C-alpha cells in the first residue's frame, strides 16, 4: 500500500474508474488493482478489459484500504510505470 502512495506522488498511478479504463485502452496501464469489495459489475468490466488488452490485473485490498493509501475514495487504480509495476509484483 505504501508503494501505491509513492507512485501517486510520482504521478505514475491512475485512479478512478474512467481514468483507469482510458489508460487500459491506450496501453499506458502496466498493472491494474481492483478492490476486493468492488461491485461484481465493476470487477467484470475491468477484468474483461485487462484480459482483452493483456494488462495484468489483481483483485487485492478493500476499497477502504485503497482509499486510505491514495487519500481519495477509490475502487480501482493502475500503475502507468513499468518500474512501479515490477516492484509491486515482487512484493506480492
WOCORWO-V701839 format. One record per residue. RES is the residue in one letter. PHI is phi in degrees with one decimal (* if undefined). PSI is psi in degrees with one decimal (* if undefined). OMEGA is omega in degrees with one decimal (none if undefined). Layout:
RES&PHI&PSI&OMEGA, RES&PHI&PSI&OMEGA
This chain:
X&*&-32.8&177.8, X&-63.7&-35.3&179.7, X&-64.2&-34.0&177.3, X&-62.7&-46.1&179.4, X&-63.9&-40.2&179.1, X&-64.1&-44.5&179.3, X&-64.1&-37.2&179.5, X&-65.6&-42.2&178.8, X&-65.6&-28.6&178.2, X&-85.5&1.7&-177.9, X&59.0&38.5&178.0, X&-116.3&21.6&-178.8, X&-137.3&130.5&174.0, X&-102.2&142.9&177.2, X&-141.0&152.6&-176.1, X&99.3&139.1&-173.6, X&-54.4&-53.6&-176.6, X&-63.0&-38.9&-178.7, X&-68.1&-43.1&179.9, X&-67.1&-41.0&176.9, X&-58.4&-44.2&179.7, X&-63.3&-41.4&-179.2, X&-69.9&-31.1&174.8, X&-67.6&-43.9&-178.7, X&-64.1&-38.1&-178.2, X&-94.2&16.1&174.8, X&61.7&24.2&175.8, X&-92.1&-16.1&178.0, X&-78.4&131.3&179.7, X&-103.4&-25.6&179.8, X&-160.4&133.8&-176.6, X&-114.7&137.4&176.8, X&-117.9&126.4&-179.2, X&-115.3&136.7&179.7, X&-66.6&143.0&179.3, X&-60.8&-35.4&-176.2, X&-97.7&22.3&173.7, X&-69.5&158.6&-179.7, X&-65.2&151.4&179.2, X&-56.4&-35.0&178.7, X&-63.3&-45.2&179.8, X&-64.0&-45.9&178.9, X&-57.6&-48.8&-178.5, X&-61.4&-44.8&-178.8, X&-57.6&-49.5&-176.5, X&-73.4&-38.6&178.3, X&-63.5&-41.2&178.2, X&-65.0&-45.4&179.4, X&-62.1&-46.0&-178.9, X&-64.4&-38.2&177.9, X&-64.6&-44.5&-178.9, X&-63.8&-43.9&-177.8, X&-91.2&5.4&178.0, X&56.4&49.1&175.8, X&-108.2&126.8&178.8, X&-63.3&139.0&-179.8, X&-135.0&146.1&-179.4, X&-131.9&141.2&173.3, X&-103.4&102.4&-175.7, X&-138.0&161.4&174.0, X&59.6&174.1&175.4, X&-107.3&168.9&176.9, X&-57.1&-41.8&-177.7, X&-62.9&-43.7&179.7, X&-64.7&-45.0&178.0, X&-61.8&-45.7&-178.5, X&-61.7&-40.3&-179.8, X&-67.9&-39.3&-179.8, X&-67.5&-33.1&-175.7, X&-96.7&-15.7&-179.6, X&79.2&8.1&177.3, X&-140.9&157.1&178.6, X&-76.8&113.5&-176.5, X&-137.7&151.3&177.1, X&-113.1&-23.3&-176.6, X&-144.5&147.3&176.0, X&-150.1&162.8&-177.5, X&-143.4&134.0&172.5, X&-76.8&137.2&177.9, X&-110.9&11.0&-179.2, X&-126.9&132.1&-178.7, X&-61.8&-37.8&-179.4, X&-60.7&-47.7&178.4, X&-65.9&-39.2&179.5, X&-62.8&-44.2&179.4, X&-65.2&-41.6&178.4, X&-61.4&-41.3&179.8, X&-64.6&-42.4&178.6, X&-60.8&-40.0&179.8, X&-63.3&-38.3&-179.8, X&-68.7&-21.7&177.8, X&-78.0&*&none
